[in-house]
Amino acid sequence: EFKDQGLQVVGVWAYQKTHLDPIVAQTGVSFPIGIPADSTAMEVYTAVHNGVSWFPFQVLVNKEGEVTYMASDYDAESLRREIKAALQGETD
């Protein structure tokens, strides 16, 4: 929906790749998914969430590399609103 406005979706998978392949096949995701070379991403994620795993976890990063939004619960309208604000430069 926002591709032509500059939005790039990138997934990060913090588990073993063998667990990712069936999910990609089942859901048909078309965006790139990075797999960290080590466990650092999962360690940071776990530390931020006090050891509780909340997936999916959304993070919006603006063109300057600043995090403008994070959410553990998927709320399509909230995410859409935040994406629109970020694309218009209206983030805090």
C-alpha positions in Angstrom: 0.0 0.0 0.0 2.8 2.5 0.8 5.6 1.1 -1.4 5.4 4.0 -3.9 5.7 6.5 -1.0 9.1 5.1 0.2 8.1 2.4 2.7 10.4 -0.6 2.8 9.3 -3.7 4.8 12.1 -5.9 6.1 11.6 -8.8 8.4 14.1 -10.1 11.0 14.0 -13.7 12.0 15.8 -14.4 15.2 15.4 -18.2 15.2 16.8 -21.0 13.1 16.2 -20.7 9.3 14.7 -24.2 9.2 11.7 -22.8 11.2 11.4 -19.8 8.8 11.0 -21.6 5.5 7.6 -23.3 6.4 6.2 -19.9 7.6 7.2 -18.1 4.4 5.7 -20.9 2.4 2.5 -20.8 4.4 2.0 -17.0 4.5 3.5 -16.1 1.1 5.4 -13.1 2.5 7.2 -11.2 -0.3 9.4 -8.8 1.7 13.0 -9.6 2.5 13.8 -11.3 5.8 17.1 -11.0 7.4 18.6 -13.6 9.6 21.1 -12.3 12.2 24.5 -14.0 12.1 24.4 -14.6 15.9 22.0 -14.4 18.8 22.4 -10.7 19.5 19.1 -9.7 18.0 17.1 -12.2 20.1 19.1 -11.2 23.2 18.3 -7.5 22.7 14.6 -8.3 22.0 14.4 -10.5 25.1 16.0 -7.8 27.2 13.6 -5.2 26.0 10.6 -7.4 26.8 11.9 -8.7 30.1 12.2 -12.2 28.8 8.7 -12.4 27.4 8.4 -13.2 23.7 5.9 -11.1 21.8 5.6 -11.8 18.1 4.9 -10.2 15.8 6.8 -7.2 16.9 6.7 -4.1 14.7 9.3 -1.4 14.6 9.2 1.6 12.3 12.6 3.3 11.5 12.7 6.6 9.6 15.1 7.6 6.9 17.4 9.0 9.5 17.6 5.6 11.3 15.5 6.7 14.3 13.0 4.3 15.7 9.6 6.1 15.5 7.2 3.3 16.6 7.3 0.0 18.4 4.4 -2.3 19.1 4.0 -5.9 20.3 0.3 -6.2 19.5 -0.7 -6.1 15.8 -3.3 -3.4 15.3 -3.6 -2.7 11.6 -5.2 0.7 12.0 -2.6 2.0 14.5 0.3 0.6 12.3 -1.2 2.2 9.2 -1.6 5.6 11.0 2.0 5.5 12.2 3.3 4.6 8.8 1.4 7.5 7.2 2.8 9.9 9.9 6.3 8.6 9.3 6.1 9.0 5.6 4.8 12.5 6.0 7.6 13.4 8.5 5.2 13.8 11.4 6.9 11.6 13.9 8.0 12.7 17.4 
